[in-house]
């Protein structure tokens, strides 16, 4: 493999190895500080990170506000306090080495306020901010205000061109890099557009070459591209190094840092990662953000798949083939479905899926009474963790809602991510992971359940493996 040389990242030389930020208390100050301490770029999450009580124990994020808006204010404060706490841990842990970034999601609730709140206290500790899940037009302005570098996460040259023309050309001095996140291979939320087929992955190389072409047109020849999603052994990316078509390039690792001694996810989660097989990660569209996302197939994902599979279209009036009456709800209010779908509904009811819930798309889903109660309770308890939520219909706009019905085919993402990171049952909660996570079980380095330190992992990656 070609030599992996340090270069300028966020104002100082560092290895072009970046820890991918994973939200809701997964990428912590301990893991990101250790990654920076190994000479790379550590990234802690600013998405509802953990804060602590005076005795050092984690402060549970509970909500007492009577309204969604009240609970949203509580959530924003939790996020700010947690981001500050994790920044300080990371800063102390890195021992003056490497670079330290914070990761936020543009579509998270109160994203701009959270970033302001963290940077007002930590501008001397944090050197850059990465941001994806949406089109973060105001990211450049916010980062420049605090003198830190910004790294937009995009999945196409077209997306970056739009960001550059609308906003980033005004703040080019602090554009530290552009993160190209492979929408078919990366874990968490993915940037697939309507023109791309989720079932037909595309080679990242021509997409990144197209991105470099757009960047060169803008005079950004020396600004690195960060390849994210699907990166495991650097030896497999050797042809990208010193390649004029790609230009300066860094590599981001999101999944591999989960399985380190400093990673603060549960032992159950780590053990599960060691047992994955090819195909055990599903690219799906159940997320309340409306984006595609990738997560490990487990009982949680299986239930969401089943929820959507037990679904029929209906009409409030007889129209065309929808001419068969069907009583729904406790009062058996009449809607009209096809004769075939009525037969399906009756079979599902016989299986115990006796409760019906309407979706925004004029369909009915059939669930058990217990699941229906859980869905309604979660929707009522919404704390506005997203700028716009399909599951609860919350929105940060003046009306406080999306203007559409809440979608029971989705889920409360804040609840399940908080559960899994704080020792929740890994089979019963959302477990984000990249599609190469199965390689833990195939990589001989992890034989017999070996879990490296971050330093060992970074040293291993530098060898190309």
Number of C-alpha atoms within 10 A of each C-alpha: 14 14 11 18 11 15 16 14 22 24 14 13 16 21 23 22 26 27 27 28 29 24 22 22 26 25 29 32 33 24 29 36 33 28 31 31 24 24 23 27 29 30 31 33 30 33 29 27 25 28 21 14 9 7 7 8 10 13 14 13 14 11 16 8 14 9 12 18 17 14 20 21 18 18 22 23 17 22 31 26 22 26 33 25 19 28 31 17 18 28 25 16 19 25 13 14 20 24 30 29 31 29 23 25 26 22 20 22 26 23 24 17 14 26 22 18 18 22 25 12 16 18 16 12 18 25 24 27 27 27 22 23 19 19 18 20 17 14 27 26 16 19 24 16 12 17 17 22 26 29 26 27 25 27 25 20 18 14 16 22 16 13 19 19 12 12 16 23 13 12 18 18 13 20 23 24 24 24 26 26 25 25 28 26 24 27 30 23 25 25 23 18 14 7 6 12 11 16 8 8 12 15 10 21 15 12 17 24 17 17 25 24 18 18 21 14 11 14 11 15 17 14 20 24 24 23 25 26 26 22 21 22 15 20 16 12 16 15 13 19 19 14 11 11 16 21 20 20 22 23 22 24 21 25 26 21 22 25 25 19 19 21 21 20 20 18 12 14 20 19 14 15 22 22 15 19 15 12 13 16 25 19 24 17 17 22 20 22 21 14 17 21 26 26 22 27 19 17 14 17 21 12 15 16 14 14 19 18 12 16 22 19 16 24 18 13 14 15 13 10 11 20 16 19 19 18 12 16 12 9 7 9 11 15 17 22 26 21 15 12 18 19 12 15 23 13 13 18 16 10 11 12 21 19 20 21 18 21 18 13 11 11 16 22 22 24 25 17 14 10 15 19 13 13 22 14 11 17 19 12 18 24 27 27 27 23 20 22 28 25 25 27 19 26 21 18 10 6 9 15 18 17 10 13 15 21 21 25 26 21 22 21 21 15 16 18 19 22 17 22 21 17 13 17 16 21 18 16 21 27 24 21 27 25 23 22 27 20 18 23 19 15 13 10 14 15 12 9 14 14 19 17 18 26 19 14 19 23 14 15 17 19 14 17 16
